[in-house]
Amino acid sequence: MHYFEEVAISPDGQRVAWVEKIFDKGRDTGRAAVFASTVDAGAAPRKLGEGRQIAWSHDGKRLAWIDKQLTVATIGAGAVTLTKLDGTLASPAWSPDDTRIAILFAEHGVGGGPLNATPAETGVIGGAVHNQRITLVDVKTRTATPISPPELHVYEATWSPDGKTFALTAAAGPGDNNWWIAQLYTMPATGGAVAPIYKPELQIAQPVWSPDGTTIAFIGGLMSDEGFTGGDVYTIPAGGGRAVNHTAGRKSSPNTVVWTSPAQLLLVEYVGGSTALATLDLTSQNIDRLWQGDEGVHTGTWGNFSAARDGKTVALIRSDFQHPPEIWAGAVGAWKQLTRLNASHHAAWGDAKNLTWKSEGRDVQGWLLYPSDFDPAKRYPMIVMPHGGPAGIAQPRWPEPSFNDATLAALGYFVLLPNARGSFGQGEAFVRANVKDFGGGDLRDVMAGVDTALKLAPIDPNRLGIAGWSYGGYMTMWAITQTNRFKAALAGAGIADWQSYYGENSIDQWMIPYFGASVYDDPAVYAKSSPITFVKKVRTPTLITVGERDGECPAPQSYELWHALDALRIPTELVVYAGEGHWFVDPKHKRDLLDRAGAWFDKYLR
């Protein structure tokens, strides 16, 4: 397989660059290659170097990326390294005149974000804070100058059209923890004090300037994870003032905004379990849908979408359950396929059906993935897989080489992927419907989906399993304390006790909007949603897995549940993967997790 990580179209819409993982004899090396081609696919793709986080110059002639240091390649010529910095670099962005590149630089920082393994901590804890600062790199002289205040951790920064000002989202460090309380600021491109222009009620992401420099648009809403964006579309005067919500009440979750003119925005939005592109006219407030498809399109973490300056020409990494990823580009809805690197690969699992069902008056959506070699005359086991988040979404996509739904379907299981309340895709009210109610209404939504699937497909109700990671791992831990319908479970990187979790994780700021207060001010609201509170009700054999250095869902949470189940003589096994964070990196660990998952469910559901 060829796995694409990023795509970027040049501002003039003429060229496309992408990042592809590098494998050696089938093993993921952890490195990635940068390629470029023309949108008309008139020339073969050219490898420019190795790295990630690609960014085009405004004239479309140069491409910047990060490979530990900042690198720039001129199309048709070689690549040069511009920096020799000690720390982590991220998010290159060219100035409007292409003479400078802004990066987010954390001096001496190990970086990587909360998904990666946390550093081993001994001695005095919480002392050193390595904030990301806006740092300007002069392309000609190759000098790097930090310009944002050292006490602020900058998460995003974007140039104004005249190159004189930055719009940025930022908060006091530590960075991994405080994204959830970041505010919107502006700052002169020469450096100096920041000017706060918007303090959000919840979370914000993706500030972008209007072409005339008068307005900043952004996404705002309840978001549980940095880089996984969904909410409403807001605009605010660049000098500060009242923020206007342009999508209030809309039954979708916009995740990307692109200005096409001073009065119009291109939106990418989650709709149900699908994705759509639409235009928003700021004068009339009309939203016109241009395209909708059963696939995932978004920017942010693992983004697969990029738009040119005109907002009409785009590039995407497209895939779904049946089609492996390829690079596409062109006019919205009329894009053309640029690569055919995965044409020989075919799904080893069955079809997917888009399901909807009613739960307590709400419309709930999910995907039912069919097993390989499906025979309607047979009855099959089914595994339910709640997604992470909770502000996330299950969408059709070709699976990555890790623990996933498609692998289980290939092994002969139906797999249900519910988008219960708390998910993106049906507007902000639906996203906020599980506030102060983790495991309550969202589990009832899941179980209503199970009943719907049982009516539609030949699924054996006595052979049901449940599996999940992160919030999905929590939902797995919670479900087995609330029902005995599941005969096997896999809880990956889950949360057993919200009270102890509050003091163990490295991102506790995300919990306040969901629970309404800290655990010290309202411990009862945390206890009522904790699996450990009801653990004596468990009868389900449960495999528990976690990364040794997971900062988002720390290993002690998995130890807690495993210890309780073992004491209660419930069949259980705990596997802690050495050196791993919330998102596994080592291919051996990914494969081991797949093998264990398959063996566990085969043992109890076959």
TAQUIHU-V641179 format. One record per residue. N is the residue number from 1. SS is DSSP state (H for helix, E for strand, - for the rest). PHI is phi as a letter, one per 20 degrees, with the letter a starting at -180 (none if undefined). D_CENTER is the distance of its C-alpha to the mean C-alpha in whole Angstrom. Layout:
N/SS/PHI/D_CENTER
N/SS/PHI/D_CENTER
This chain:
1/-/none/22
2/-/d/20
3/-/d/17
4/E/e/15
5/E/d/12
6/E/b/13
7/E/b/16
8/E/b/18
9/E/e/21
10/-/f/24
11/-/g/25
12/-/e/28
13/-/m/26
14/-/e/28
15/E/c/26
16/E/c/23
17/E/d/21
18/E/b/18
19/E/d/17
20/E/c/18
21/E/f/18
22/E/d/21
23/E/d/23
24/E/c/27
25/-/l/28
26/-/n/25
27/E/d/24
28/E/f/21
29/E/e/22
30/E/n/19
31/E/e/20
32/E/b/19
33/E/d/21
34/E/d/21
35/E/c/23
36/E/b/25
37/E/b/27
38/E/e/28
39/-/f/27
40/-/f/30
41/-/l/30
42/-/f/33
43/-/c/33
44/-/f/31
45/-/g/28
46/E/d/29
47/E/f/27
48/E/e/27
49/E/r/26
50/E/c/23
51/-/q/20
52/E/b/17
53/E/m/15
54/E/e/18
55/E/b/20
56/E/e/23
57/-/f/26
58/-/f/27
59/-/e/30
60/-/m/28
61/-/d/30
62/E/c/28
63/E/c/24
64/E/d/23
65/E/b/20
66/E/d/20
67/-/c/22
68/-/m/22
69/-/d/24
70/E/e/24
71/E/c/26
72/E/c/27
73/E/d/28
74/E/e/31
75/-/g/31
76/-/n/34
77/-/c/34
78/-/e/33
79/E/d/30
80/E/c/31
81/E/e/29
82/-/e/30
83/-/c/29
84/-/c/30
85/-/d/28
86/-/e/28
87/E/q/24
88/E/d/20
89/E/d/20
90/E/b/17
91/E/l/16
92/E/f/19
93/E/b/21
94/E/f/24
95/-/f/27
96/-/g/29
97/-/e/32
98/-/m/30
99/-/e/32
100/E/c/29
101/E/c/25
102/E/e/23
103/E/c/21
104/E/d/19
105/E/c/22
106/E/d/22
107/E/f/25
108/-/m/26
109/-/e/22
110/-/e/21
111/-/m/17
112/-/o/14
113/-/n/12
114/-/f/12
115/-/f/10
116/-/e/13
117/-/f/17
118/-/f/18
119/-/f/22
120/-/f/25
121/-/d/27
122/-/b/30
123/-/m/33
124/-/f/32
125/-/e/29
126/-/n/27
127/-/f/29
128/-/e/27
129/-/c/25
130/-/d/23
131/-/f/22
132/-/f/20
133/E/c/23
134/E/f/23
135/E/c/25
136/E/e/27
137/E/d/28
138/E/f/32
139/-/f/31
140/-/e/35
141/-/e/36
142/-/m/33
143/-/e/33
144/E/d/30
145/E/c/31
146/E/f/28
147/-/c/29
148/-/e/27
149/-/g/28
150/-/f/27
151/-/e/27
152/E/d/24
153/E/e/20
154/E/e/19
155/E/e/15
156/E/b/16
157/E/b/19
158/E/c/20
159/E/f/24
160/-/f/26
161/-/g/28
162/-/e/31
163/-/m/30
164/-/e/31
165/E/b/28
166/E/d/25
167/E/d/22
168/E/b/20
169/E/d/18
170/E/a/19
171/E/b/20
172/E/f/23
173/-/f/22
174/-/f/20
175/H/f/17
176/H/g/15
177/H/e/16
178/H/d/17
179/H/g/14
180/H/f/15
181/H/d/18
182/-/f/18
183/E/d/20
184/E/e/21
185/E/c/24
186/E/c/26
187/E/b/28
188/E/f/30
189/-/f/30
190/-/e/33
191/-/o/31
192/-/o/32
193/-/f/31
194/E/e/28
195/E/d/29
196/E/f/27
197/E/c/27
198/E/b/24
199/-/d/23
200/-/f/21
201/-/f/21
202/-/c/18
203/E/d/15
204/E/c/15
205/E/b/13
206/E/l/14
207/E/f/17
208/E/c/19
209/E/e/23
210/-/f/26
211/-/g/28
212/-/e/31
213/-/m/29
214/-/e/30
215/E/c/27
216/E/d/23
217/E/d/21
218/E/b/17
219/E/e/15
220/E/c/16
221/E/r/15
222/-/e/14
223/-/c/11
224/-/e/10
225/-/b/7
226/-/g/8
227/-/n/5
228/-/d/4
229/-/e/7
230/-/a/10
231/E/r/14
232/E/d/17
233/E/e/18
234/E/d/21
235/E/c/23
236/E/b/26
237/E/g/29
238/-/f/28
239/-/e/31
240/-/o/29
241/-/q/30
242/-/e/29
243/-/e/26
244/E/d/26
245/E/e/23
246/-/e/24
247/-/c/22
248/-/g/23
249/-/n/23
250/-/f/22
251/-/e/20
252/-/b/17
253/E/c/14
254/E/g/14
255/E/c/11
256/E/b/13
257/E/c/16
258/E/c/19
259/E/f/23
260/E/d/25
261/E/a/28
262/-/f/29
263/-/c/29
264/E/b/26
265/E/c/23
266/E/e/20
267/E/d/18
268/E/d/15
269/E/c/14
270/E/f/13
271/E/c/16
272/-/l/17
273/-/d/15
274/E/d/15
275/E/c/15
276/E/c/17
277/E/d/19
278/E/b/21
279/E/d/23
280/E/d/24
281/E/e/28
282/-/f/28
283/-/f/32
284/-/e/32
285/-/m/29
286/-/f/29
287/E/d/25
288/E/d/26
289/E/f/24
290/E/e/24
291/E/a/22
292/E/b/20
293/E/b/19
294/-/e/18
295/-/b/15
296/-/d/11
297/-/c/11
298/-/a/9
299/-/d/9
300/-/n/7
301/-/g/5
302/-/l/6
303/-/f/8
304/-/c/11
305/E/c/13
306/E/b/16
307/E/d/19
308/-/f/22
309/-/g/25
310/-/f/26
311/-/m/23
312/-/d/25
313/E/d/24
314/E/c/20
315/E/c/19
316/E/b/16
317/E/d/15
318/E/d/16
319/-/a/16
320/-/b/17
321/-/f/18
322/-/d/21
323/-/c/21
324/-/f/19
325/-/f/17
326/E/b/20
327/E/e/20
328/E/c/21
329/E/b/22
330/E/p/25
331/E/f/26
332/-/g/23
333/-/n/24
334/-/c/26
335/-/f/24
336/E/d/26
337/E/f/25
338/-/e/25
339/-/c/24
340/-/c/26
341/-/f/25
342/-/d/24
343/-/f/26
344/-/e/28
345/-/e/25
346/-/c/25
347/-/f/24
348/-/e/25
349/-/c/24
350/-/e/25
351/-/f/25
352/E/c/22
353/E/d/23
354/E/e/22
355/E/d/23
356/E/c/24
357/E/b/26
358/E/e/27
359/E/b/26
360/-/l/29
361/-/n/29
362/E/e/25
363/E/e/24
364/E/c/21
365/E/c/19
366/E/a/18
367/E/d/19
368/E/d/22
369/E/e/21
370/-/e/25
371/-/f/26
372/-/f/28
373/-/l/32
374/-/f/31
375/-/c/35
376/-/f/35
377/-/e/39
378/-/d/37
379/-/d/35
380/E/c/31
381/E/f/29
382/E/c/26
383/E/d/23
384/E/e/21
385/-/c/17
386/-/f/15
387/-/e/11
388/-/f/9
389/-/p/9
390/-/f/11
391/-/f/10
392/-/b/8
393/-/a/9
394/-/e/11
395/-/c/12
396/-/f/14
397/-/a/13
398/-/f/15
399/-/f/14
400/-/f/14
401/-/f/17
402/-/b/16
403/-/f/16
404/-/b/15
405/H/f/17
406/H/f/19
407/H/f/20
408/H/f/22
409/H/f/23
410/H/f/25
411/-/e/26
412/-/o/28
413/-/d/26
414/E/f/25
415/E/c/21
416/E/d/20
417/E/d/17
418/E/e/17
419/E/d/15
420/-/f/17
421/-/g/18
422/-/o/15
423/-/e/13
424/-/f/12
425/-/o/14
426/-/c/18
427/-/n/18
428/H/f/18
429/H/f/20
430/H/f/19
431/H/f/16
432/H/e/18
433/H/f/20
434/H/d/19
435/-/f/20
436/-/l/23
437/-/b/23
438/-/g/20
439/-/n/21
440/-/e/24
441/H/f/23
442/H/f/20
443/H/f/22
444/H/f/25
445/H/f/23
446/H/f/21
447/H/f/25
448/H/f/26
449/H/f/24
450/H/g/26
451/H/f/29
452/H/f/28
453/H/f/27
454/H/f/30
455/H/f/32
456/H/e/31
457/-/c/31
458/-/f/33
459/E/d/31
460/E/f/33
461/E/f/33
462/E/e/34
463/E/c/31
464/E/d/28
465/E/c/25
466/E/b/22
467/E/b/19
468/E/a/16
469/E/c/13
470/-/m/12
471/H/f/13
472/H/f/14
473/H/f/16
474/H/f/18
475/H/f/18
476/H/f/20
477/H/g/22
478/H/f/23
479/H/g/24
480/H/f/27
481/H/e/28
482/H/d/29
483/-/b/30
484/-/d/32
485/-/f/31
486/E/e/28
487/E/e/30
488/E/b/28
489/E/b/24
490/E/c/22
491/E/d/20
492/E/d/17
493/-/l/16
494/-/e/17
495/-/c/19
496/-/e/23
497/-/b/24
498/H/f/23
499/H/f/26
500/H/f/26
501/H/g/22
502/H/g/22
503/H/e/24
504/H/d/23
505/-/e/19
506/-/d/18
507/-/c/16
508/-/f/18
509/H/f/18
510/H/f/15
511/H/e/18
512/H/g/20
513/H/f/19
514/H/e/19
515/H/e/22
516/-/n/24
517/-/a/25
518/-/f/25
519/-/f/26
520/-/f/30
521/-/e/30
522/-/b/30
523/H/f/29
524/H/f/30
525/H/f/27
526/H/f/25
527/H/f/28
528/-/f/28
529/-/d/24
530/-/e/25
531/H/g/25
532/H/f/28
533/H/f/30
534/H/d/31
535/H/f/31
536/H/f/34
537/H/e/33
538/-/f/31
539/-/c/33
540/-/e/30
541/E/g/30
542/E/c/27
543/E/e/25
544/E/c/23
545/E/c/21
546/E/a/19
547/E/e/19
548/-/g/22
549/-/d/20
550/-/e/17
551/-/e/16
552/-/f/14
553/-/c/16
554/-/g/19
555/H/g/22
556/H/g/24
557/H/f/23
558/H/f/23
559/H/g/26
560/H/g/27
561/H/f/27
562/H/g/28
563/H/f/31
564/H/f/32
565/H/f/32
566/H/f/34
567/H/f/36
568/-/e/36
569/-/m/37
570/-/e/34
571/-/g/33
572/E/b/30
573/E/b/29
574/E/d/26
575/E/c/25
576/E/d/24
577/E/e/22
578/-/f/24
579/-/m/22
580/-/e/18
581/-/e/15
582/-/f/13
583/-/d/11
584/-/f/15
585/-/d/16
586/-/f/20
587/H/g/20
588/H/f/23
589/H/f/21
590/H/f/19
591/H/f/22
592/H/f/24
593/H/f/21
594/H/f/21
595/H/f/25
596/H/f/25
597/H/f/23
598/H/f/25
599/H/f/29
600/H/f/28
601/H/f/27
602/H/f/30
603/H/f/32
604/H/d/32
605/H/d/31
606/-/f/33
